[in-house]
Amino acid sequence: MPETIAVLPSRRTCLAAGAGLLSLAMVRPARATPDAMAEAIRAFTGGDRVTVGRVTLDIPPLVENGNTVPLAVSVESPMTAADHVTAIAVFNEKNPQPNVATGYFGPRSGRAGFATRIRLADTQQVTAVARMSDGTFWSSTADVIVTLAACLEG
Amino acid sequence: MAALLNVPTSAKAGEIIEIKTLISHPMHTGYNRDDNGQPVPRDIIRLFTCRYDGAEVFRMELTQAIASNPFIVFSTIATASGPFLFEWTDDKGQVWRETATITVA
């Protein structure tokens, strides 16, 4: 049986590993929650009603690396002075904080939308909310499965 | 820090053009530690703006959720020949500016 004993980690190794886990746990930031996301959306809309539709949220349903996830959001709009999108804000449920990015547009944007690369700390829902020049809000939500989370890696 | 821009050099008046920008920036979230176990303070680019022919045509507020080396794609309408001014501002107050010029026929 000596071989078996030899492969078991020593008490010292266990303590070191335990200390390592503890410091990891301390670094781990508080997570946003679906409630925090709802609150962030309320802050953006001022509590106004948000209707599902008109917004297209293009994000892969399954991502291998949460450190860089392509995201594109666009909104159906004529983008005229009388009728255009003024802002699009993107939110998430489980990153350390609920806001992702907000883009601001005007009639000179031509097209309402932007693309970027984002970090996702966990499998979660991502929501985009658009504010129109008439004061209405529209949204779209997507589910994203993340196999390697961002934020806790180097 | 270096920025890469992809802006059409010419366009027809009224045409919608797509602009791609990439800037090298670590985008430290403030949640990680360095190799010595010390917390890395938050340092992200928090604001990007694009001015075209004197007017702001696109602005984006960024958060820690934007991946390092922020890549931003957006559109604008080609109105007149003139300069684009791109500006990135980070938490330390550092500002990077780049310009590009378009000829509109």
HADDOCK unambig.tbl for C-alpha pairs under 7 A between the chains (distance, minus, plus):
assign (segid A and resid 27 and name CA) (segid B and resid 31 and name CA) 6.39 0.50 0.50
assign (segid A and resid 27 and name CA) (segid B and resid 32 and name CA) 6.88 0.50 0.50
assign (segid A and resid 29 and name CA) (segid B and resid 31 and name CA) 6.43 0.50 0.50
assign (segid A and resid 67 and name CA) (segid B and resid 67 and name CA) 6.21 0.50 0.50
assign (segid A and resid 68 and name CA) (segid B and resid 67 and name CA) 5.43 0.50 0.50
assign (segid A and resid 99 and name CA) (segid B and resid 63 and name CA) 6.76 0.50 0.50
assign (segid A and resid 100 and name CA) (segid B and resid 62 and name CA) 6.77 0.50 0.50
assign (segid A and resid 100 and name CA) (segid B and resid 63 and name CA) 5.64 0.50 0.50
assign (segid A and resid 100 and name CA) (segid B and resid 65 and name CA) 5.13 0.50 0.50
assign (segid A and resid 100 and name CA) (segid B and resid 66 and name CA) 6.65 0.50 0.50
assign (segid A and resid 101 and name CA) (segid B and resid 60 and name CA) 6.90 0.50 0.50
assign (segid A and resid 101 and name CA) (segid B and resid 61 and name CA) 5.57 0.50 0.50
assign (segid A and resid 101 and name CA) (segid B and resid 62 and name CA) 4.84 0.50 0.50
assign (segid A and resid 101 and name CA) (segid B and resid 63 and name CA) 6.07 0.50 0.50
assign (segid A and resid 102 and name CA) (segid B and resid 60 and name CA) 5.49 0.50 0.50
assign (segid A and resid 102 and name CA) (segid B and resid 61 and name CA) 5.13 0.50 0.50
assign (segid A and resid 102 and name CA) (segid B and resid 62 and name CA) 6.88 0.50 0.50
assign (segid A and resid 103 and name CA) (segid B and resid 59 and name CA) 5.73 0.50 0.50
assign (segid A and resid 103 and name CA) (segid B and resid 60 and name CA) 4.28 0.50 0.50
assign (segid A and resid 103 and name CA) (segid B and resid 61 and name CA) 6.48 0.50 0.50
assign (segid A and resid 104 and name CA) (segid B and resid 58 and name CA) 5.80 0.50 0.50
assign (segid A and resid 104 and name CA) (segid B and resid 59 and name CA) 5.14 0.50 0.50
assign (segid A and resid 104 and name CA) (segid B and resid 60 and name CA) 6.16 0.50 0.50
assign (segid A and resid 105 and name CA) (segid B and resid 57 and name CA) 6.65 0.50 0.50
assign (segid A and resid 105 and name CA) (segid B and resid 58 and name CA) 5.55 0.50 0.50
assign (segid A and resid 106 and name CA) (segid B and resid 57 and name CA) 6.66 0.50 0.50
assign (segid A and resid 108 and name CA) (segid B and resid 57 and name CA) 5.99 0.50 0.50
assign (segid A and resid 108 and name CA) (segid B and resid 76 and name CA) 5.83 0.50 0.50
assign (segid A and resid 108 and name CA) (segid B and resid 77 and name CA) 5.64 0.50 0.50
assign (segid A and resid 109 and name CA) (segid B and resid 57 and name CA) 5.79 0.50 0.50
assign (segid A and resid 109 and name CA) (segid B and resid 58 and name CA) 6.80 0.50 0.50
assign (segid A and resid 109 and name CA) (segid B and resid 75 and name CA) 5.65 0.50 0.50
assign (segid A and resid 109 and name CA) (segid B and resid 76 and name CA) 4.06 0.50 0.50
assign (segid A and resid 109 and name CA) (segid B and resid 77 and name CA) 6.02 0.50 0.50
assign (segid A and resid 110 and name CA) (segid B and resid 16 and name CA) 5.81 0.50 0.50
assign (segid A and resid 110 and name CA) (segid B and resid 75 and name CA) 6.43 0.50 0.50
assign (segid A and resid 110 and name CA) (segid B and resid 76 and name CA) 5.09 0.50 0.50
assign (segid A and resid 110 and name CA) (segid B and resid 77 and name CA) 5.14 0.50 0.50
assign (segid A and resid 111 and name CA) (segid B and resid 75 and name CA) 5.98 0.50 0.50
assign (segid A and resid 111 and name CA) (segid B and resid 76 and name CA) 6.90 0.50 0.50
assign (segid A and resid 113 and name CA) (segid B and resid 74 and name CA) 6.38 0.50 0.50
assign (segid A and resid 114 and name CA) (segid B and resid 72 and name CA) 6.99 0.50 0.50
assign (segid A and resid 114 and name CA) (segid B and resid 73 and name CA) 5.39 0.50 0.50
assign (segid A and resid 114 and name CA) (segid B and resid 74 and name CA) 4.69 0.50 0.50
assign (segid A and resid 115 and name CA) (segid B and resid 72 and name CA) 5.75 0.50 0.50
assign (segid A and resid 115 and name CA) (segid B and resid 73 and name CA) 4.88 0.50 0.50
assign (segid A and resid 115 and name CA) (segid B and resid 74 and name CA) 6.70 0.50 0.50
assign (segid A and resid 116 and name CA) (segid B and resid 71 and name CA) 5.19 0.50 0.50
assign (segid A and resid 116 and name CA) (segid B and resid 72 and name CA) 4.76 0.50 0.50
assign (segid A and resid 116 and name CA) (segid B and resid 73 and name CA) 6.36 0.50 0.50
assign (segid A and resid 117 and name CA) (segid B and resid 66 and name CA) 6.15 0.50 0.50
assign (segid A and resid 117 and name CA) (segid B and resid 67 and name CA) 5.54 0.50 0.50
assign (segid A and resid 117 and name CA) (segid B and resid 70 and name CA) 6.99 0.50 0.50
assign (segid A and resid 117 and name CA) (segid B and resid 71 and name CA) 6.24 0.50 0.50
assign (segid A and resid 118 and name CA) (segid B and resid 65 and name CA) 5.52 0.50 0.50
assign (segid A and resid 118 and name CA) (segid B and resid 66 and name CA) 4.27 0.50 0.50
assign (segid A and resid 118 and name CA) (segid B and resid 67 and name CA) 4.67 0.50 0.50
assign (segid A and resid 119 and name CA) (segid B and resid 65 and name CA) 4.90 0.50 0.50
assign (segid A and resid 119 and name CA) (segid B and resid 66 and name CA) 5.75 0.50 0.50
assign (segid A and resid 119 and name CA) (segid B and resid 67 and name CA) 5.30 0.50 0.50
assign (segid A and resid 120 and name CA) (segid B and resid 65 and name CA) 6.97 0.50 0.50
assign (segid A and resid 151 and name CA) (segid B and resid 31 and name CA) 6.80 0.50 0.50
assign (segid A and resid 152 and name CA) (segid B and resid 32 and name CA) 6.61 0.50 0.50
assign (segid A and resid 154 and name CA) (segid B and resid 32 and name CA) 6.77 0.50 0.50
